[in-house]
Amino acid sequence: MSSGVDVRRRPGIWSYLSFSSSPRRRTSVSLPRNNNAQDPFEKADRHSGHGPSGSGFMNDIKAAGMNQGQRTRYLKAGGILAFILLIFFYLAPRHGSDTGPFPGGDTASDPTLATTKCKKSFDSHKPLIQYALMIDAGSTGSRIHVYRFNNCGSTPELEDEVFEMTAKKEGGSGLSSYGEKAEEAAASLDVLMDVAVKHVPDKIKKCTPVAVKATAGLRKLGPEKSDNILKAVRHRLETKYPFPVVSDENGGVEVMEGKDEGVYAWITANYLLGKIGGPDKSPTAAVLDLGGGSTQIVFEPTFRDSKTGGMPEKLADGDHKYELSFGGRKFELYQHSYLGYGLMEARNNLHNVVINATYEENKSTDASTWLSKPVLNPCIAPGMSKEVTVSLGAAHPLGESVTVNMTGPTDGSPAQCRALAEKTLEKDADCKLAPCAFRGVHQPSLEKTFAREDVFLFSYFYDRTQPLGMPESFTLAELKDLTHRVCHGEEAWDVFHSIEGALDELRGRADHCLDLNFMLALLHTGYEMPIEREVKIAKKIKGNELGWCLGASLPLLNKESGWQCRIKDVTQ
């Protein structure tokens, strides 16, 4: 093999032996052999390309020199390119650190705007500390959440939350309870806004957005009354308080759609659980929220075995499909909000079934006769009774509503109560896109597309089970056992003596049997969750309130969400 250098070998024994009639010449391994004796059968130009041995040696030397020169040029070019890239790396902005209003990241200008998590913000476009205000104008009362975030990382981190709600009163203290009195409804939020004024640092009040989102209660009030209330609320917030109000185009003061309510609750839970917004791509949790006027279900179905299991390969298109981007990930969620199936509405629906059944039995008698007597209701525990006003509708023979005394039977009847609850779910409604949950609403099977992931139950699910000693995690079978015991009345309540406050809760709420039966019917019959499926209840995660409010507040940390600081130059 030629290396460009003439290296001669010491001749071996085979060099001295001749295999032809001509004498054999010793040759260098680096030089081509040039025998004068030629084969008469070879092509005429076989050796024409080879010059004398000296000429071949010089050609090799030249080739070696050219190869060495090329290597040098390549090394120089590579070095120059690396130097240019190095300069570009140091001059180019990182994380937007030098292109925003806070070059290099924002730092705390006073102790109220400092955090123990870091010294400066991750992004030059974000201040170190931000606040967001969200008012939940629910059907039973209004609540404010004052959120404090730091921007130490790429995703805002919730540091603190202050929560306050309006005082309870007969008929509710929500905006809808004021009816046509729009100004009084708006003024009812003052007690909540005063909490915000107290807790948000003065320096950033005028850059702290506030939004008001009403839910099912205001939806039922009708468009004219609800619009008047919302306008009065916006005017009061803009003229009385220093906080910028999110624009109407971005839903600053609005009646929130049910689908948004559920999805925001899903964001809240999964954000606090660390399942979204971080580096890990862990399975997300389902969220089932039970409010007063409506109930929501949101989960991320998977169709891993669709090709062999007979299921569709993906989530079908429709209003139930919600595509979401958050924290650098994309999610395809199933969601639905059932208006009229919140717990307060469920009570009325079930009482309605009882009244209609009793009316059919007593058609031949004067209605005033049986309406004045106790009406037996299997959803009231034995020995308990409650005066109930039942809405029947304008066309009902008994009138738009009746007030009766609902009384429990002699013996507990949890199964009969659950049957009434299941009747209100309308499981036999026409299902246009199978499979369906209830009322003909399409829903992927939880058993097949969400078999092992966490299921979280919020709001009234928590409020009715936790005070009775239910743990953070339990199966639907255990919920059924609890319901059975509660519905059999005080003689079966001995187990609750060891649970602080449980007996007071049961004795003070004649609807407890009804509430638990509706929840069980909703989960097991409505959503078709297996009876052994484990669920989790929670009111807080990591000390923070659950529900839709946090999920709706996170987008407000970007000014592109429809608000501007109320002064142009804000001292940071």
C-alpha positions as CSV (number, residue, x, y, z in Angstrom):
1,M,0.0,0.0,0.0
2,S,1.4,3.4,-1.0
3,S,1.8,6.0,1.8
4,G,3.5,8.5,-0.4
5,V,6.9,7.6,1.1
6,D,9.4,5.1,-0.6
7,V,9.8,2.3,1.9
8,R,11.8,-0.6,0.7
9,R,11.5,-4.1,2.2
10,R,14.4,-6.4,2.8
11,P,14.1,-9.1,0.1
12,G,12.7,-12.4,1.2
13,I,13.5,-15.8,-0.1
14,W,10.8,-15.6,-2.8
15,S,12.5,-12.6,-4.3
16,Y,15.3,-14.7,-5.5
17,L,13.4,-17.4,-7.2
18,S,12.4,-17.0,-10.8
19,F,9.1,-18.2,-12.2
20,S,9.8,-17.0,-15.7
21,S,12.6,-17.0,-18.2
22,S,13.5,-13.4,-17.5
23,P,15.5,-12.4,-14.4
24,R,13.2,-11.0,-11.6
25,R,13.9,-7.4,-10.3
26,R,13.6,-6.3,-6.7
27,T,10.9,-3.6,-6.4
28,S,9.7,-1.2,-3.9
29,V,6.2,-1.8,-2.4
30,S,5.4,1.9,-3.0
31,L,6.3,1.9,-6.7
32,P,4.4,0.3,-9.6
33,R,6.1,-2.6,-11.2
34,N,7.2,-2.1,-14.8
35,N,8.3,-5.4,-16.4
36,N,9.6,-5.1,-19.9
37,A,8.5,-8.5,-20.8
38,Q,4.9,-8.4,-22.1
39,D,2.3,-11.0,-22.7
40,P,1.7,-11.2,-26.5
41,F,-2.0,-11.8,-25.7
42,E,-2.5,-8.6,-23.6
43,K,-4.1,-5.5,-25.0
44,A,-1.7,-3.2,-26.8
45,D,-2.2,-0.3,-24.5
46,R,-2.0,-2.3,-21.2
47,H,1.2,-0.5,-20.1
48,S,0.9,2.7,-22.0
49,G,-0.4,4.7,-19.0
50,H,2.7,4.0,-16.9
51,G,5.7,6.1,-17.2
52,P,9.1,5.4,-15.8
53,S,9.4,4.6,-12.2
54,G,10.8,8.1,-11.3
55,S,7.7,9.8,-12.9
56,G,5.3,7.7,-10.7
57,F,7.2,8.6,-7.6
58,M,6.9,12.3,-8.3
59,N,3.2,12.0,-9.0
60,D,2.6,10.4,-5.6
61,I,4.6,13.1,-3.9
62,K,2.4,15.8,-5.6
63,A,-0.8,14.0,-4.7
64,A,0.3,13.7,-1.1
65,G,1.0,17.4,-1.0
66,M,-2.4,18.3,-2.5
67,N,-4.1,16.1,0.2
68,Q,-2.3,17.8,2.9
69,G,-3.2,21.2,1.6
70,Q,-6.9,20.3,1.3
71,R,-6.9,19.2,4.9
72,T,-5.4,22.5,6.0
73,R,-8.0,24.5,4.1
74,Y,-10.8,22.4,5.5
75,L,-9.5,22.9,9.1
76,K,-9.3,26.7,8.6
77,A,-12.8,26.9,7.1
78,G,-14.2,24.8,10.0
79,G,-12.5,27.0,12.5
80,I,-13.9,30.2,11.0
81,L,-17.4,28.7,10.9
82,A,-17.2,27.5,14.5
83,F,-16.1,31.0,15.6
84,I,-19.1,32.7,13.8
85,L,-21.5,30.2,15.4
86,L,-20.0,30.9,18.8
87,I,-20.5,34.7,18.4
88,F,-24.1,34.2,17.2
89,F,-24.8,32.0,20.2
90,Y,-23.7,34.7,22.7
91,L,-25.4,37.5,20.8
92,A,-28.7,35.7,20.2
93,P,-31.5,36.2,22.8
94,R,-32.2,33.3,25.1
95,H,-35.8,32.8,26.4
96,G,-36.5,36.3,25.1
97,S,-34.4,37.5,28.0
98,D,-33.2,40.7,26.2
99,T,-36.1,41.5,23.9
100,G,-38.9,42.2,26.4
101,P,-39.6,45.1,28.8
102,F,-37.5,43.3,31.5
103,P,-34.1,42.7,29.8
104,G,-32.4,39.8,31.6
105,G,-35.6,39.1,33.6
106,D,-37.6,41.1,36.1
107,T,-36.3,41.5,39.7
108,A,-38.3,42.4,42.8
109,S,-38.4,46.2,43.3
110,D,-39.8,45.8,46.9
111,P,-40.5,42.9,49.3
112,T,-44.1,42.6,48.3
113,L,-43.1,41.6,44.8
114,A,-40.3,39.2,45.8
115,T,-40.4,35.4,45.9
116,T,-38.3,32.8,47.6
117,K,-38.3,30.6,44.5
118,C,-36.0,32.8,42.4
119,K,-34.4,36.2,42.0
120,K,-35.6,37.1,38.5
121,S,-38.3,36.1,36.0
122,F,-37.5,33.4,33.4
123,D,-38.9,35.5,30.5
124,S,-38.1,39.1,29.7
125,H,-41.8,39.7,28.8
126,K,-43.1,38.7,32.2
127,P,-42.8,40.4,35.6
128,L,-41.4,38.3,38.5
129,I,-44.8,38.4,40.3
130,Q,-48.3,38.6,38.9
131,Y,-51.8,38.5,40.4
132,A,-55.1,37.6,38.7
133,L,-58.6,38.1,40.1
134,M,-61.5,35.7,39.2
135,I,-65.1,36.1,40.5
136,D,-67.2,33.0,40.3
137,A,-70.8,34.2,40.1
138,G,-72.5,30.9,40.9
139,S,-76.1,30.0,41.3
140,T,-75.9,29.9,45.2
141,G,-73.4,32.7,45.8
142,S,-70.5,34.7,44.4
143,R,-66.8,33.9,45.3
144,I,-63.5,35.7,44.5
145,H,-60.2,34.0,44.0
146,V,-57.1,36.2,44.4
147,Y,-54.2,34.3,42.8
148,R,-50.5,35.1,43.1
149,F,-48.1,33.6,40.6
150,N,-44.3,33.7,40.1
151,N,-42.7,33.5,36.7
152,C,-39.5,31.8,37.8
153,G,-40.0,29.1,35.1
154,S,-41.5,28.8,31.6
155,T,-44.9,28.1,33.1
156,P,-46.4,30.4,35.9
157,E,-46.3,28.8,39.3
158,L,-49.2,29.4,41.7
159,E,-47.8,30.7,45.0
160,D,-50.8,31.7,47.0
161,E,-54.6,32.0,46.8
162,V,-57.0,34.1,48.9
163,F,-60.6,32.9,48.7
164,E,-63.8,34.8,49.9
165,M,-67.5,34.3,49.2
166,T,-70.7,36.3,49.8
167,A,-72.7,35.5,52.9
168,K,-75.3,32.8,52.6
169,K,-78.9,33.9,52.6
170,E,-82.3,32.4,52.0
171,G,-82.8,32.0,48.3
172,G,-79.1,32.2,47.6
173,S,-76.7,35.2,47.4
174,G,-75.7,34.8,43.7
175,L,-76.2,37.5,41.1
176,S,-79.3,35.7,39.8
177,S,-81.0,36.0,43.2
178,Y,-81.4,39.8,42.6
179,G,-83.5,39.4,39.5
180,E,-84.3,42.8,38.0
181,K,-82.3,44.7,40.6
182,A,-79.1,44.9,38.6
183,E,-77.4,47.6,40.6
184,E,-77.9,45.7,43.8
185,A,-76.5,42.6,42.2
186,A,-73.4,44.5,41.2
187,A,-73.0,46.0,44.6
188,S,-73.1,42.5,46.2
189,L,-69.6,42.0,44.8
190,D,-68.1,44.9,46.8
191,V,-67.3,42.6,49.8
192,L,-65.3,40.4,47.4
193,M,-63.5,43.2,45.7
194,D,-62.5,44.7,49.0
195,V,-60.5,41.5,49.7
196,A,-58.7,42.0,46.4
197,V,-57.8,45.6,47.3
198,K,-56.4,44.4,50.6
199,H,-54.2,41.6,49.2
200,V,-52.9,42.9,45.9
201,P,-49.8,45.1,46.3
202,D,-50.5,48.7,45.5
203,K,-47.6,48.8,43.0
204,I,-49.3,46.3,40.6
205,K,-53.0,46.9,41.3
206,K,-53.4,48.7,38.0
207,C,-51.8,45.7,36.1
208,T,-53.9,43.0,37.8
209,P,-56.8,41.8,35.6
210,V,-60.2,40.9,37.0
211,A,-62.9,38.8,35.3
212,V,-66.4,37.8,36.3
213,K,-67.9,34.6,35.0
214,A,-71.4,33.6,35.9
215,T,-72.6,30.0,35.6
216,A,-75.9,28.1,35.4
217,G,-77.9,30.3,37.7
218,L,-77.6,33.4,35.6
219,R,-78.2,31.4,32.4
220,K,-81.7,30.5,33.7
221,L,-82.6,34.2,34.5
222,G,-83.0,34.9,30.8
223,P,-81.0,37.1,28.4
224,E,-82.5,40.5,29.3
225,K,-82.1,40.4,33.0
226,S,-78.8,38.7,32.9
227,D,-77.4,41.2,30.4
228,N,-78.5,44.1,32.6
229,I,-76.8,42.6,35.6
230,L,-73.5,42.0,33.7
231,K,-73.5,45.6,32.4
232,A,-74.0,46.9,35.9
233,V,-71.2,44.7,37.2
234,R,-68.8,45.9,34.5
235,H,-69.6,49.5,35.2
236,R,-69.1,49.2,38.9
237,L,-65.8,47.4,38.6
238,E,-64.4,49.9,36.1
239,T,-65.5,53.0,38.0
240,K,-64.9,51.9,41.6
241,Y,-61.8,49.8,41.6
242,P,-58.2,50.2,40.2
243,F,-58.0,46.8,38.5
244,P,-58.3,46.5,34.7
245,V,-61.4,44.5,33.6
246,V,-60.9,42.0,30.8
247,S,-62.7,43.1,27.6
248,D,-66.1,41.8,26.6
249,E,-64.5,40.2,23.5
250,N,-62.4,38.1,25.8
251,G,-65.2,37.2,28.1
252,G,-64.3,39.6,30.9
253,V,-67.9,39.8,32.4
254,E,-70.0,37.0,31.0
255,V,-72.3,34.1,31.4
256,M,-69.8,31.3,30.8
257,E,-70.6,28.4,28.5
258,G,-70.9,25.1,30.2
259,K,-68.1,23.5,28.1
260,D,-65.7,26.2,29.2
261,E,-66.6,25.7,32.8
262,G,-65.7,22.0,32.6
263,V,-62.5,22.4,30.6
264,Y,-61.2,25.2,33.0
265,A,-61.9,22.8,35.9
266,W,-59.9,20.1,34.1
267,I,-57.0,22.6,33.6
268,T,-57.1,23.5,37.2
269,A,-56.9,20.0,38.5
270,N,-54.2,18.8,36.1
271,Y,-52.1,21.9,36.6
272,L,-52.1,21.5,40.4
273,L,-51.4,17.8,40.0
274,G,-48.4,18.6,37.9
275,K,-49.8,16.6,35.0
276,I,-49.7,19.5,32.6
277,G,-47.5,22.6,32.3
278,G,-44.3,20.7,33.2
279,P,-41.7,18.6,31.4
280,D,-43.4,15.2,32.0
281,K,-46.1,13.9,29.7
282,S,-48.0,11.9,32.3
283,P,-51.6,10.6,31.9
284,T,-54.1,13.3,32.8
285,A,-57.0,13.0,35.3
286,A,-60.7,13.2,34.5
287,V,-62.7,15.9,36.2
288,L,-66.4,15.5,37.1
289,D,-67.8,18.7,38.6
290,L,-71.3,18.9,40.3
291,G,-72.6,22.4,40.8
292,G,-76.0,23.6,41.8
293,G,-77.4,24.1,38.3
294,S,-75.3,22.0,36.1
295,T,-72.7,19.1,36.0
296,Q,-69.7,18.7,33.8
297,I,-67.5,15.8,32.7
298,V,-64.1,16.3,31.0
299,F,-61.5,13.6,30.3
300,E,-58.9,12.7,27.7
301,P,-59.9,9.4,26.1
302,T,-57.4,7.0,24.6
303,F,-58.1,4.6,21.8
304,R,-55.0,2.4,22.0
305,D,-56.6,-0.9,21.0
306,S,-59.1,0.6,18.6
307,K,-57.9,-1.4,15.6
308,T,-58.5,-4.7,17.3
309,G,-61.2,-3.8,19.8
310,G,-63.9,-2.6,17.5
311,M,-63.7,1.0,18.8
312,P,-63.2,4.1,16.7
313,E,-59.6,5.1,16.1
314,K,-60.1,8.6,17.5
315,L,-62.6,10.9,19.2
316,A,-65.5,11.6,16.9
317,D,-66.0,15.2,15.8
318,G,-68.8,17.3,17.4
319,D,-69.5,19.8,20.1
320,H,-68.2,17.4,22.7
321,K,-64.7,17.6,21.2
322,Y,-62.4,20.3,22.8
323,E,-58.9,20.8,21.4
324,L,-56.6,22.5,23.9
325,S,-52.9,23.6,23.8
326,F,-51.3,24.1,27.2
327,G,-47.7,24.1,28.4
328,G,-46.3,23.0,25.0
329,R,-48.7,20.0,24.7
330,K,-51.8,19.5,22.7
331,F,-54.8,17.7,24.2
332,E,-58.0,16.3,22.6
333,L,-60.6,16.3,25.3
334,Y,-64.1,15.0,25.6
335,Q,-66.4,17.4,27.5
336,H,-70.1,17.9,28.1
337,S,-72.0,20.1,30.4
338,Y,-75.5,19.0,31.5
339,L,-77.6,22.1,32.3
340,G,-80.4,21.2,34.7
341,Y,-78.4,18.4,36.3
342,G,-76.7,20.2,39.1
343,L,-77.6,19.1,42.6
344,M,-80.2,21.7,43.3
345,E,-81.9,21.1,39.9
346,A,-81.6,17.3,40.4
347,R,-83.6,17.7,43.7
348,N,-86.3,19.6,41.9
349,N,-86.4,17.0,39.1
350,L,-86.7,14.2,41.5
351,H,-89.4,15.9,43.6
352,N,-91.2,16.5,40.4
353,V,-91.3,12.8,39.6
354,V,-92.7,12.2,43.1
355,I,-95.4,14.9,42.7
356,N,-96.4,13.6,39.2
357,A,-96.7,10.0,40.5
358,T,-98.8,11.1,43.4
359,Y,-101.0,13.3,41.2
360,E,-101.7,10.4,38.9
361,E,-102.8,8.3,41.9
362,N,-105.1,11.0,43.2
363,K,-106.6,12.4,39.9
364,S,-110.1,11.6,41.1
365,T,-109.8,13.6,44.3
366,D,-109.4,17.3,45.0
367,A,-105.7,18.2,44.6
368,S,-105.9,20.5,47.7
369,T,-106.8,17.4,49.8
370,W,-103.7,15.4,49.2
371,L,-101.4,18.4,48.7
372,S,-102.1,19.5,52.2
373,K,-101.0,16.1,53.6
374,P,-97.4,14.7,53.9
375,V,-96.2,13.3,50.6
376,L,-94.3,10.1,51.0
377,N,-90.9,10.3,49.3
378,P,-88.4,7.4,49.4
379,C,-85.5,9.8,49.1
380,I,-86.2,11.3,52.5
381,A,-84.8,9.2,55.4
382,P,-87.3,7.6,57.8
383,G,-88.4,10.0,60.6
384,M,-87.5,13.1,58.6
385,S,-89.5,15.6,56.6
386,K,-89.0,18.8,54.7
387,E,-91.2,21.5,53.2
388,V,-90.4,21.7,49.5
389,T,-91.5,24.1,46.7
390,V,-91.5,22.1,43.5
391,S,-91.4,23.8,40.1
392,L,-93.7,22.0,37.7
393,G,-93.9,24.2,34.6
394,A,-96.6,26.6,33.4
395,A,-98.7,24.0,31.7
396,H,-99.0,21.6,34.6
397,P,-102.6,20.9,35.9
398,L,-101.4,21.7,39.5
399,G,-100.0,25.1,38.5
400,E,-96.5,26.3,37.9
401,S,-95.3,25.2,41.3
402,V,-96.6,23.6,44.5
403,T,-95.4,23.6,48.1
404,V,-95.7,20.3,49.9
405,N,-94.4,18.5,52.9
406,M,-92.1,15.7,51.7
407,T,-91.9,12.9,54.3
408,G,-89.7,9.8,54.5
409,P,-91.2,6.3,54.6
410,T,-91.3,4.0,57.7
411,D,-88.4,2.0,56.4
412,G,-85.4,3.2,54.4
413,S,-85.8,2.8,50.6
414,P,-82.4,3.6,49.0
415,A,-83.1,1.4,45.9
416,Q,-86.4,3.0,45.2
417,C,-84.9,6.4,45.6
418,R,-82.1,5.5,43.1
419,A,-84.7,4.3,40.7
420,L,-86.4,7.7,40.8
421,A,-83.0,9.4,40.3
422,E,-82.3,7.1,37.3
423,K,-85.6,8.0,35.8
424,T,-84.6,11.7,35.7
425,L,-81.5,10.8,33.6
426,E,-83.5,9.7,30.6
427,K,-81.3,6.8,29.7
428,D,-83.7,5.8,27.0
429,A,-83.4,9.0,25.0
430,D,-82.5,8.6,21.3
431,C,-78.8,8.2,20.9
432,K,-77.7,9.5,17.5
433,L,-74.0,9.0,17.9
434,A,-73.2,5.9,20.0
435,P,-72.2,5.3,22.7
436,C,-74.2,7.6,24.8
437,A,-74.2,8.5,28.5
438,F,-77.7,9.8,29.2
439,R,-80.2,12.1,27.5
440,G,-78.9,10.9,24.2
441,V,-75.5,12.6,24.7
442,H,-72.5,10.9,23.0
443,Q,-69.7,9.9,25.4
444,P,-66.8,7.5,24.8
445,S,-66.9,4.6,27.2
446,L,-65.0,5.4,30.4
447,E,-64.5,1.7,30.9
448,K,-62.8,1.3,27.5
449,T,-61.1,4.6,26.9
450,F,-60.3,5.8,30.4
451,A,-60.0,2.6,32.5
452,R,-57.1,3.2,34.8
453,E,-56.5,7.0,35.0
454,D,-57.5,9.1,38.0
455,V,-61.1,10.4,38.3
456,F,-61.6,13.4,40.5
457,L,-65.0,14.5,41.8
458,F,-65.5,18.1,42.8
459,S,-67.9,20.5,44.5
460,Y,-71.1,18.9,45.8
461,F,-69.5,15.4,45.3
462,Y,-67.0,16.4,48.0
463,D,-69.5,18.4,50.1
464,R,-71.9,15.5,50.6
465,T,-69.4,12.7,51.2
466,Q,-66.4,14.1,53.0
467,P,-68.3,15.3,56.1
468,L,-69.6,11.7,56.5
469,G,-66.1,10.3,56.8
470,M,-65.4,9.2,53.3
471,P,-61.7,9.0,52.5
472,E,-60.0,10.8,49.6
473,S,-60.3,7.7,47.5
474,F,-63.2,5.2,47.4
475,T,-65.1,3.0,45.0
476,L,-68.6,3.4,43.7
477,A,-69.5,0.3,45.7
478,E,-68.4,2.0,48.9
479,L,-70.5,5.1,47.9
480,K,-73.4,2.7,47.5
481,D,-72.8,1.3,51.0
482,L,-72.8,4.9,52.4
483,T,-76.0,5.7,50.6
484,H,-77.7,2.6,51.9
485,R,-76.8,3.5,55.5
486,V,-77.8,7.1,55.3
487,C,-81.2,6.3,53.7
488,H,-82.1,3.9,56.5
489,G,-82.3,6.8,59.0
490,E,-80.9,7.5,62.4
491,E,-81.2,3.9,63.7
492,A,-78.5,3.0,61.1
493,W,-76.3,6.0,61.9
494,D,-74.3,4.6,64.8
495,V,-71.1,4.4,62.7
496,F,-71.2,8.2,62.4
497,H,-70.8,8.8,66.1
498,S,-67.0,8.7,65.8
499,I,-66.9,11.2,62.9
500,E,-66.9,14.8,64.1
501,G,-69.9,16.7,62.8
502,A,-71.4,13.9,60.8
503,L,-74.5,13.4,62.8
504,D,-75.2,17.2,62.8
505,E,-74.8,17.1,59.0
506,L,-77.3,14.2,58.6
507,R,-79.8,15.6,61.1
508,G,-79.8,19.0,59.5
509,R,-80.2,17.9,55.9
510,A,-83.3,15.8,55.1
511,D,-82.1,15.7,51.4
512,H,-78.9,13.7,52.2
513,C,-80.4,10.4,51.0
514,L,-81.6,12.0,47.8
515,D,-78.3,13.8,47.2
516,L,-76.2,10.6,47.6
517,N,-78.6,8.5,45.4
518,F,-78.5,11.1,42.6
519,M,-74.7,11.1,42.7
520,L,-74.5,7.3,42.6
521,A,-77.1,7.2,39.8
522,L,-75.2,9.9,37.8
523,L,-71.8,8.1,38.1
524,H,-72.9,4.5,37.7
525,T,-76.0,4.6,35.5
526,G,-75.5,8.0,33.8
527,Y,-71.8,7.9,33.0
528,E,-71.7,4.1,33.2
529,M,-68.7,3.8,35.5
530,P,-68.2,0.3,36.8
531,I,-69.3,-0.2,40.4
532,E,-65.8,-1.1,41.5
533,R,-64.2,2.0,39.8
534,E,-62.2,4.0,42.2
535,V,-62.8,7.8,42.3
536,K,-61.2,10.6,44.3
537,I,-62.8,13.5,46.0
538,A,-61.0,16.8,46.6
539,K,-61.7,20.4,47.5
540,K,-58.1,21.5,47.4
541,I,-54.9,20.2,45.9
542,K,-51.7,21.5,47.5
543,G,-53.7,24.0,49.5
544,N,-55.4,25.5,46.4
545,E,-59.1,25.5,45.7
546,L,-60.4,23.3,42.9
547,G,-63.0,24.2,40.3
548,W,-62.8,26.1,37.1
549,C,-61.5,29.5,38.4
550,L,-57.8,28.8,38.4
551,G,-58.0,27.3,34.9
552,A,-59.8,30.4,33.7
553,S,-57.3,32.7,35.4
554,L,-54.1,31.3,33.9
555,P,-54.7,32.7,30.4
556,L,-55.2,36.2,32.0
557,L,-51.5,36.3,32.8
558,N,-50.9,37.2,29.2
559,K,-51.9,40.7,28.1
560,E,-53.1,39.3,24.8
561,S,-56.1,37.9,26.8
562,G,-57.9,41.2,26.5
563,W,-56.7,43.8,29.1
564,Q,-54.1,46.5,29.5
565,C,-52.6,48.1,32.5
566,R,-54.7,51.1,33.5
567,I,-51.6,53.4,33.3
568,K,-49.1,53.2,30.5
569,D,-46.0,53.4,32.6
570,V,-45.9,51.1,35.7
571,T,-43.0,51.3,38.0
572,Q,-41.7,47.8,38.5
